C-alpha cells in the first residue's frame, strides 16, 4: 500500500499521524505546501492511499478499519 500524509503539523495532522503510528502503518509525510497546492489540496490533513485522497474524517475511518 502506498500512503502519503499531507501535513502542516496542525492539531488534526498530529492526531492522524498518531493514529497511523498506533496501527504501525507505513507512510510518507509531505509538508511541501506548494506541492500540496499543485495537487489541489487546500486543507490538511489529507491522506493519499494508492492514489485516493481522503480528508481527515475519511482518513480516521480508514485507519480504524485496518
trRosetta pair geometry for C-beta under 8 A, 3 or more apart (Angstrom, degrees):
i j d omega theta_ij theta_ji phi_ij phi_ji
1 26 7.8 139 73 65 92 93
1 49 6.5 -18 -177 -160 108 91
1 50 6.2 -77 -149 -47 70 102
2 48 7.9 -32 118 119 86 92
2 49 7.3 141 80 -159 58 41
2 50 5.5 110 48 -85 89 54
2 51 7.7 46 78 -28 119 67
3 20 7.7 176 137 -139 144 132
3 25 6.5 -12 55 155 166 111
3 26 6.9 136 43 98 114 59
3 27 3.9 -64 103 -109 109 93
3 28 7.1 159 94 20 59 68
3 47 6.7 -14 -163 -173 95 95
3 48 6.9 158 -152 84 44 58
3 49 5.2 -2 -104 -104 83 73
3 50 7.9 -21 -70 -26 61 61
4 27 6.5 161 -97 -172 20 91
4 28 4.9 -25 -111 69 76 94
4 29 7.5 147 -163 -101 67 17
4 30 5.6 22 179 -9 115 113
4 47 7.4 161 82 -157 49 48
4 48 4.5 0 54 53 97 107
5 13 7.5 118 164 -157 112 86
5 16 6.5 166 -140 118 122 118
5 17 6.3 111 166 -88 165 81
5 20 6.7 -106 -63 -17 138 163
5 27 5.3 66 -18 144 100 136
5 28 7.2 -171 24 89 72 43
5 29 5.0 -26 69 -108 100 68
5 30 7.1 175 84 24 47 70
5 45 6.2 -21 -169 -164 89 120
5 46 7.8 154 -158 81 44 47
5 47 5.7 -17 -104 -106 66 76
6 30 5.1 -26 -105 70 67 103
6 31 8.0 151 -159 -85 52 33
6 36 5.2 119 -163 -109 129 114
6 39 7.9 -136 -91 65 151 141
6 41 5.5 -65 140 -163 164 168
6 44 5.5 -124 117 -118 88 105
6 45 6.3 151 77 -159 65 62
6 46 4.3 2 49 56 120 92
6 47 7.5 -149 19 -73 78 29
6 48 7.0 65 -22 -13 104 101
7 10 7.5 -150 -165 21 74 75
7 13 3.9 118 -144 -158 98 128
7 16 7.6 -157 -93 70 114 118
7 17 6.7 35 -100 -56 157 117
7 29 5.7 -40 31 -157 122 101
7 30 7.2 131 24 68 70 51
7 31 5.9 -41 79 -91 75 79
7 44 5.7 142 -118 177 31 134
7 45 5.3 -2 -95 -111 76 99
8 13 6.1 -171 48 -37 53 159
8 31 6.5 119 -103 -146 45 84
8 33 7.0 43 -93 -82 111 101
8 44 5.2 131 2 60 95 152
9 13 5.5 -114 -102 88 12 138
9 14 6.4 47 -161 -59 58 93
9 31 7.3 15 -23 -120 92 123
10 13 4.6 99 48 3 69 108
10 14 7.2 -136 93 -7 36 87
10 44 6.3 135 19 92 123 104
10 45 7.3 -154 53 -42 102 80
11 14 5.8 -56 -150 34 31 111
11 15 6.6 33 153 -21 65 103
12 15 5.5 -50 -149 32 37 114
12 16 6.4 33 155 -16 67 104
12 44 7.5 160 83 120 110 66
12 45 5.6 -147 118 3 95 97
12 56 5.1 -39 175 -117 130 145
13 16 6.0 -58 -151 38 30 107
13 17 6.3 31 152 -19 65 109
13 44 5.7 13 -76 139 113 109
13 45 4.3 138 -102 -63 68 110
14 17 5.6 -52 -144 38 32 114
14 18 6.3 36 154 -23 64 105
15 18 5.7 -56 -151 34 29 113
15 19 6.5 28 152 -18 64 105
15 60 7.8 -11 128 -93 110 115
16 19 5.7 -52 -148 35 34 111
16 20 6.5 35 153 -18 65 104
16 45 4.7 -127 30 72 152 161
16 47 6.7 -146 180 -57 138 116
16 56 6.3 -118 -62 -134 128 79
16 59 5.6 17 -136 116 126 133
16 60 6.7 -102 -104 -73 85 78
16 63 7.5 173 -152 -25 72 150
17 20 5.8 -55 -150 36 31 111
17 21 6.3 30 153 -18 65 108
17 29 7.5 20 -109 -97 117 123
17 45 7.8 -162 -36 -103 80 156
18 21 5.7 -57 -147 38 30 111
18 22 6.3 36 153 -25 65 104
19 22 5.6 -49 -146 30 31 114
19 23 6.7 16 159 -5 62 107
19 60 6.4 91 33 -126 178 71
19 63 4.7 80 140 131 119 160
19 64 7.9 -45 -170 -57 129 67
20 23 6.3 -70 -155 45 29 100
20 25 4.6 -90 -163 60 79 114
20 27 5.6 -39 -179 11 146 140
20 63 6.1 -100 -79 -116 60 132
21 24 7.3 29 -175 -78 37 36
21 25 7.7 -87 -64 40 21 76
23 63 5.9 -169 0 -170 150 92
23 66 5.7 79 180 86 149 121
25 63 6.9 -107 -12 -127 154 92
25 66 6.6 55 -83 104 123 166
27 47 7.9 -51 -140 -143 146 97
30 35 6.2 -98 178 91 125 133
30 36 6.8 152 121 -66 116 91
32 35 3.8 47 103 15 117 116
32 36 6.6 164 93 -17 62 82
33 36 5.5 -52 -148 35 35 114
33 37 6.3 36 154 -19 67 103
34 37 5.7 -51 -148 36 32 111
34 38 6.4 35 151 -22 63 105
35 38 5.5 -54 -150 34 33 114
35 39 6.7 25 152 -12 65 105
36 39 5.9 -64 -154 40 32 105
36 41 4.0 -74 -179 68 89 124
36 44 7.1 -35 -153 -68 156 112
36 46 7.5 140 -145 33 110 129
37 40 7.6 55 -175 -70 33 14
37 41 6.7 -90 -73 60 29 72
37 42 7.4 67 -114 -88 68 61
41 44 6.8 52 162 -72 119 79
41 46 5.1 -120 -132 8 122 154
41 53 7.6 -158 -89 -142 95 138
43 46 7.3 115 89 -50 61 101
43 55 7.4 22 88 -133 113 103
45 56 5.5 97 57 -88 86 86
45 59 6.8 -79 108 46 110 163
46 53 5.7 -16 -177 -161 116 99
46 54 6.8 148 -164 72 64 47
46 55 6.4 -39 -109 -105 74 44
46 56 8.0 -72 -82 -50 40 60
46 59 7.5 170 -160 -49 30 138
47 53 7.5 139 77 -157 45 49
47 54 4.6 -22 64 62 94 103
47 58 7.8 -148 49 94 109 88
47 59 3.8 118 12 -115 134 125
47 62 6.9 -153 94 56 146 145
48 51 6.8 6 -178 -111 100 10
48 52 6.9 154 -156 72 59 37
48 53 5.4 -25 -98 -95 78 63
48 54 7.5 178 -82 17 30 76
49 52 5.3 -28 67 61 77 93
49 54 6.6 16 6 -5 106 120
49 62 6.7 -160 -20 -178 156 155
54 58 3.9 -131 -161 100 99 114
54 59 4.3 139 113 -65 119 76
54 62 5.9 -22 -154 -16 174 142
55 58 5.4 84 50 20 68 103
55 59 6.7 -130 99 -9 28 97
56 59 5.8 -63 -144 38 24 111
56 60 6.3 25 160 -21 64 105
57 60 6.0 -53 -149 32 28 109
57 61 6.6 26 153 -14 62 107
58 61 5.7 -56 -152 39 34 113
58 62 6.2 40 149 -25 67 105
59 62 5.4 -50 -147 33 33 116
59 63 6.4 32 155 -18 65 103
60 63 5.9 -54 -150 35 30 109
60 64 6.5 33 152 -21 63 106
61 64 5.7 -54 -149 34 32 113
61 65 6.4 26 155 -18 65 109
62 65 6.0 -65 -153 36 28 108
62 66 7.0 34 152 -31 63 100
63 66 5.9 -47 -155 17 36 113
